[in-house]
């Protein structure tokens, strides 16, 4: 059984020091064999919720222009100390 998306995002961030949102989203879509704008936007909302809850931190941001010539705001995330503690409490992370 696979982890829920938020759990997967947290575990990916716990294994990397920092990751850009597009990298996290691409990894998640591949891991769950999903695609499409709806799923991508759902994951962006999940990242926003995790940041709002204090489990992850936005450490950098940048504006990019995509292939459709639209400007997109990107964020780089890292797991917060509180997020690591909560992962330990819930069993998502086995050791600090």
PyMOL commands that place a pseudoatom at each C-alpha (Angstrom):
pseudoatom trace, name=CA, resn=UNK, resi=1, chain=A, elem=C, hetatm=0, pos=[0.000, 0.000, 0.000]
pseudoatom trace, name=CA, resn=UNK, resi=2, chain=A, elem=C, hetatm=0, pos=[1.370, 3.395, -0.975]
pseudoatom trace, name=CA, resn=UNK, resi=3, chain=A, elem=C, hetatm=0, pos=[1.514, 6.431, 1.265]
pseudoatom trace, name=CA, resn=UNK, resi=4, chain=A, elem=C, hetatm=0, pos=[-0.983, 9.223, 0.808]
pseudoatom trace, name=CA, resn=UNK, resi=5, chain=A, elem=C, hetatm=0, pos=[0.361, 12.088, -1.308]
pseudoatom trace, name=CA, resn=UNK, resi=6, chain=A, elem=C, hetatm=0, pos=[1.202, 14.351, 1.617]
pseudoatom trace, name=CA, resn=UNK, resi=7, chain=A, elem=C, hetatm=0, pos=[3.099, 11.552, 3.331]
pseudoatom trace, name=CA, resn=UNK, resi=8, chain=A, elem=C, hetatm=0, pos=[5.036, 10.892, 0.150]
pseudoatom trace, name=CA, resn=UNK, resi=9, chain=A, elem=C, hetatm=0, pos=[5.902, 14.592, -0.237]
pseudoatom trace, name=CA, resn=UNK, resi=10, chain=A, elem=C, hetatm=0, pos=[7.131, 14.691, 3.364]
pseudoatom trace, name=CA, resn=UNK, resi=11, chain=A, elem=C, hetatm=0, pos=[9.269, 11.569, 2.983]
pseudoatom trace, name=CA, resn=UNK, resi=12, chain=A, elem=C, hetatm=0, pos=[10.838, 12.920, -0.207]
pseudoatom trace, name=CA, resn=UNK, resi=13, chain=A, elem=C, hetatm=0, pos=[11.704, 16.162, 1.576]
pseudoatom trace, name=CA, resn=UNK, resi=14, chain=A, elem=C, hetatm=0, pos=[13.098, 14.245, 4.560]
pseudoatom trace, name=CA, resn=UNK, resi=15, chain=A, elem=C, hetatm=0, pos=[15.527, 12.463, 2.220]
pseudoatom trace, name=CA, resn=UNK, resi=16, chain=A, elem=C, hetatm=0, pos=[16.645, 15.609, 0.396]
pseudoatom trace, name=CA, resn=UNK, resi=17, chain=A, elem=C, hetatm=0, pos=[17.886, 18.817, 1.924]
pseudoatom trace, name=CA, resn=UNK, resi=18, chain=A, elem=C, hetatm=0, pos=[15.714, 21.017, -0.296]
pseudoatom trace, name=CA, resn=UNK, resi=19, chain=A, elem=C, hetatm=0, pos=[13.622, 20.456, -3.430]
pseudoatom trace, name=CA, resn=UNK, resi=20, chain=A, elem=C, hetatm=0, pos=[11.832, 22.712, -5.883]
pseudoatom trace, name=CA, resn=UNK, resi=21, chain=A, elem=C, hetatm=0, pos=[8.078, 22.201, -6.162]
pseudoatom trace, name=CA, resn=UNK, resi=22, chain=A, elem=C, hetatm=0, pos=[8.247, 21.096, -9.800]
pseudoatom trace, name=CA, resn=UNK, resi=23, chain=A, elem=C, hetatm=0, pos=[10.767, 18.376, -8.889]
pseudoatom trace, name=CA, resn=UNK, resi=24, chain=A, elem=C, hetatm=0, pos=[8.595, 17.159, -6.010]
pseudoatom trace, name=CA, resn=UNK, resi=25, chain=A, elem=C, hetatm=0, pos=[5.506, 17.135, -8.201]
pseudoatom trace, name=CA, resn=UNK, resi=26, chain=A, elem=C, hetatm=0, pos=[7.232, 15.295, -11.053]
pseudoatom trace, name=CA, resn=UNK, resi=27, chain=A, elem=C, hetatm=0, pos=[8.591, 12.643, -8.651]
pseudoatom trace, name=CA, resn=UNK, resi=28, chain=A, elem=C, hetatm=0, pos=[5.173, 12.185, -7.068]
pseudoatom trace, name=CA, resn=UNK, resi=29, chain=A, elem=C, hetatm=0, pos=[3.326, 11.903, -10.375]
pseudoatom trace, name=CA, resn=UNK, resi=30, chain=A, elem=C, hetatm=0, pos=[5.819, 9.283, -11.549]
pseudoatom trace, name=CA, resn=UNK, resi=31, chain=A, elem=C, hetatm=0, pos=[5.662, 7.329, -8.293]
pseudoatom trace, name=CA, resn=UNK, resi=32, chain=A, elem=C, hetatm=0, pos=[1.855, 7.187, -8.388]
pseudoatom trace, name=CA, resn=UNK, resi=33, chain=A, elem=C, hetatm=0, pos=[1.595, 6.744, -12.169]
pseudoatom trace, name=CA, resn=UNK, resi=34, chain=A, elem=C, hetatm=0, pos=[-0.540, 9.878, -12.451]
pseudoatom trace, name=CA, resn=UNK, resi=35, chain=A, elem=C, hetatm=0, pos=[-0.584, 12.775, -14.870]
pseudoatom trace, name=CA, resn=UNK, resi=36, chain=A, elem=C, hetatm=0, pos=[-2.527, 15.843, -15.854]
pseudoatom trace, name=CA, resn=UNK, resi=37, chain=A, elem=C, hetatm=0, pos=[-3.090, 19.392, -14.728]
pseudoatom trace, name=CA, resn=UNK, resi=38, chain=A, elem=C, hetatm=0, pos=[-5.698, 18.381, -12.129]
pseudoatom trace, name=CA, resn=UNK, resi=39, chain=A, elem=C, hetatm=0, pos=[-3.294, 16.041, -10.319]
pseudoatom trace, name=CA, resn=UNK, resi=40, chain=A, elem=C, hetatm=0, pos=[-0.468, 18.573, -10.562]
pseudoatom trace, name=CA, resn=UNK, resi=41, chain=A, elem=C, hetatm=0, pos=[-2.653, 21.301, -9.058]
pseudoatom trace, name=CA, resn=UNK, resi=42, chain=A, elem=C, hetatm=0, pos=[-3.817, 18.925, -6.319]
pseudoatom trace, name=CA, resn=UNK, resi=43, chain=A, elem=C, hetatm=0, pos=[-0.180, 18.371, -5.347]
pseudoatom trace, name=CA, resn=UNK, resi=44, chain=A, elem=C, hetatm=0, pos=[0.501, 22.115, -5.367]
pseudoatom trace, name=CA, resn=UNK, resi=45, chain=A, elem=C, hetatm=0, pos=[-2.408, 22.543, -2.951]
pseudoatom trace, name=CA, resn=UNK, resi=46, chain=A, elem=C, hetatm=0, pos=[-0.985, 19.749, -0.775]
pseudoatom trace, name=CA, resn=UNK, resi=47, chain=A, elem=C, hetatm=0, pos=[2.366, 21.581, -0.647]
pseudoatom trace, name=CA, resn=UNK, resi=48, chain=A, elem=C, hetatm=0, pos=[0.562, 24.801, 0.313]
pseudoatom trace, name=CA, resn=UNK, resi=49, chain=A, elem=C, hetatm=0, pos=[-1.299, 22.957, 3.087]
pseudoatom trace, name=CA, resn=UNK, resi=50, chain=A, elem=C, hetatm=0, pos=[1.897, 21.366, 4.417]
pseudoatom trace, name=CA, resn=UNK, resi=51, chain=A, elem=C, hetatm=0, pos=[3.581, 24.789, 4.441]
pseudoatom trace, name=CA, resn=UNK, resi=52, chain=A, elem=C, hetatm=0, pos=[0.574, 26.416, 6.150]
pseudoatom trace, name=CA, resn=UNK, resi=53, chain=A, elem=C, hetatm=0, pos=[0.663, 23.701, 8.825]
pseudoatom trace, name=CA, resn=UNK, resi=54, chain=A, elem=C, hetatm=0, pos=[4.348, 24.407, 9.457]
pseudoatom trace, name=CA, resn=UNK, resi=55, chain=A, elem=C, hetatm=0, pos=[5.523, 20.948, 8.373]
pseudoatom trace, name=CA, resn=UNK, resi=56, chain=A, elem=C, hetatm=0, pos=[7.594, 22.313, 5.501]
pseudoatom trace, name=CA, resn=UNK, resi=57, chain=A, elem=C, hetatm=0, pos=[9.188, 25.692, 4.835]
pseudoatom trace, name=CA, resn=UNK, resi=58, chain=A, elem=C, hetatm=0, pos=[9.482, 27.696, 1.643]
pseudoatom trace, name=CA, resn=UNK, resi=59, chain=A, elem=C, hetatm=0, pos=[13.155, 28.611, 1.505]
pseudoatom trace, name=CA, resn=UNK, resi=60, chain=A, elem=C, hetatm=0, pos=[13.384, 30.193, -1.941]
pseudoatom trace, name=CA, resn=UNK, resi=61, chain=A, elem=C, hetatm=0, pos=[11.129, 31.386, -4.719]
pseudoatom trace, name=CA, resn=UNK, resi=62, chain=A, elem=C, hetatm=0, pos=[11.561, 32.298, -8.374]
pseudoatom trace, name=CA, resn=UNK, resi=63, chain=A, elem=C, hetatm=0, pos=[9.528, 33.320, -11.383]
pseudoatom trace, name=CA, resn=UNK, resi=64, chain=A, elem=C, hetatm=0, pos=[9.787, 31.182, -14.510]
pseudoatom trace, name=CA, resn=UNK, resi=65, chain=A, elem=C, hetatm=0, pos=[8.256, 31.428, -17.946]
pseudoatom trace, name=CA, resn=UNK, resi=66, chain=A, elem=C, hetatm=0, pos=[6.834, 28.157, -19.241]
pseudoatom trace, name=CA, resn=UNK, resi=67, chain=A, elem=C, hetatm=0, pos=[6.459, 26.917, -22.833]
pseudoatom trace, name=CA, resn=UNK, resi=68, chain=A, elem=C, hetatm=0, pos=[3.099, 28.727, -23.128]
pseudoatom trace, name=CA, resn=UNK, resi=69, chain=A, elem=C, hetatm=0, pos=[4.868, 31.995, -22.253]
pseudoatom trace, name=CA, resn=UNK, resi=70, chain=A, elem=C, hetatm=0, pos=[3.064, 32.158, -18.896]
pseudoatom trace, name=CA, resn=UNK, resi=71, chain=A, elem=C, hetatm=0, pos=[4.884, 33.280, -15.772]
pseudoatom trace, name=CA, resn=UNK, resi=72, chain=A, elem=C, hetatm=0, pos=[4.846, 30.733, -12.945]
pseudoatom trace, name=CA, resn=UNK, resi=73, chain=A, elem=C, hetatm=0, pos=[5.916, 31.218, -9.336]
pseudoatom trace, name=CA, resn=UNK, resi=74, chain=A, elem=C, hetatm=0, pos=[8.073, 28.317, -8.097]
pseudoatom trace, name=CA, resn=UNK, resi=75, chain=A, elem=C, hetatm=0, pos=[9.023, 27.494, -4.518]
pseudoatom trace, name=CA, resn=UNK, resi=76, chain=A, elem=C, hetatm=0, pos=[11.885, 25.529, -3.018]
pseudoatom trace, name=CA, resn=UNK, resi=77, chain=A, elem=C, hetatm=0, pos=[10.851, 23.570, 0.076]
pseudoatom trace, name=CA, resn=UNK, resi=78, chain=A, elem=C, hetatm=0, pos=[12.562, 21.893, 2.980]
pseudoatom trace, name=CA, resn=UNK, resi=79, chain=A, elem=C, hetatm=0, pos=[11.240, 19.866, 5.874]
pseudoatom trace, name=CA, resn=UNK, resi=80, chain=A, elem=C, hetatm=0, pos=[10.862, 21.911, 9.059]
pseudoatom trace, name=CA, resn=UNK, resi=81, chain=A, elem=C, hetatm=0, pos=[11.954, 20.728, 12.502]
pseudoatom trace, name=CA, resn=UNK, resi=82, chain=A, elem=C, hetatm=0, pos=[8.268, 20.522, 13.431]
pseudoatom trace, name=CA, resn=UNK, resi=83, chain=A, elem=C, hetatm=0, pos=[7.609, 18.438, 10.314]
pseudoatom trace, name=CA, resn=UNK, resi=84, chain=A, elem=C, hetatm=0, pos=[10.416, 16.042, 11.215]
pseudoatom trace, name=CA, resn=UNK, resi=85, chain=A, elem=C, hetatm=0, pos=[9.024, 15.708, 14.754]
pseudoatom trace, name=CA, resn=UNK, resi=86, chain=A, elem=C, hetatm=0, pos=[5.513, 15.016, 13.452]
pseudoatom trace, name=CA, resn=UNK, resi=87, chain=A, elem=C, hetatm=0, pos=[6.882, 12.448, 11.002]
pseudoatom trace, name=CA, resn=UNK, resi=88, chain=A, elem=C, hetatm=0, pos=[8.618, 10.683, 13.878]
pseudoatom trace, name=CA, resn=UNK, resi=89, chain=A, elem=C, hetatm=0, pos=[5.423, 10.830, 15.953]
pseudoatom trace, name=CA, resn=UNK, resi=90, chain=A, elem=C, hetatm=0, pos=[3.301, 9.321, 13.173]
pseudoatom trace, name=CA, resn=UNK, resi=91, chain=A, elem=C, hetatm=0, pos=[5.809, 6.698, 12.022]
pseudoatom trace, name=CA, resn=UNK, resi=92, chain=A, elem=C, hetatm=0, pos=[6.555, 8.265, 8.635]
pseudoatom trace, name=CA, resn=UNK, resi=93, chain=A, elem=C, hetatm=0, pos=[10.167, 8.683, 9.713]
pseudoatom trace, name=CA, resn=UNK, resi=94, chain=A, elem=C, hetatm=0, pos=[11.905, 5.936, 11.648]
pseudoatom trace, name=CA, resn=UNK, resi=95, chain=A, elem=C, hetatm=0, pos=[14.983, 7.796, 12.859]
pseudoatom trace, name=CA, resn=UNK, resi=96, chain=A, elem=C, hetatm=0, pos=[16.186, 11.369, 12.994]
for i in range(1, 96): cmd.bond("trace and resi %d" % i, "trace and resi %d" % (i + 1))
show_as sticks, trace
zoom trace
